[in-house]
Amino acid sequence: MSTKFIVVSFGMIAASVAPQRTIPASTDTGALRIAAAIAPRWAGVAAYAVEVNEDTGLAAAPRLLKSFGKTAELNAV
C-alpha cells in the first residue's frame, strides 16, 4: 500500500456541488498548497490522502486533509 495525494476542485452544477477536476500532488504539504492556491477560483476545493494497493489498483476511501468552500463527500477516487 502506498499513499497518494490529490486535490479535487468542486463546482456548482444544477444547484448542487459536484467534483470537477482532480490534481495529483507529491506530498501532503504539496496538496495543501495547491488546494489553497486554487480555492478562490472554485466553489470548493479539498485535499485528500488515498491509500492505494499498487498491485491491484484498489483504493481505500479518501481521507480528507483540508477543505475550502463548498465540497461534497467522496466515496472512492
Protein Blocks (a to p, Z undefined) as FASTA:
>chain_A
ZZdddddddddeehiacdfbdcddfbfklmmmmmmmmmmmpmbdcdddddddfknopacd
dddfbdehjddddfbZZ
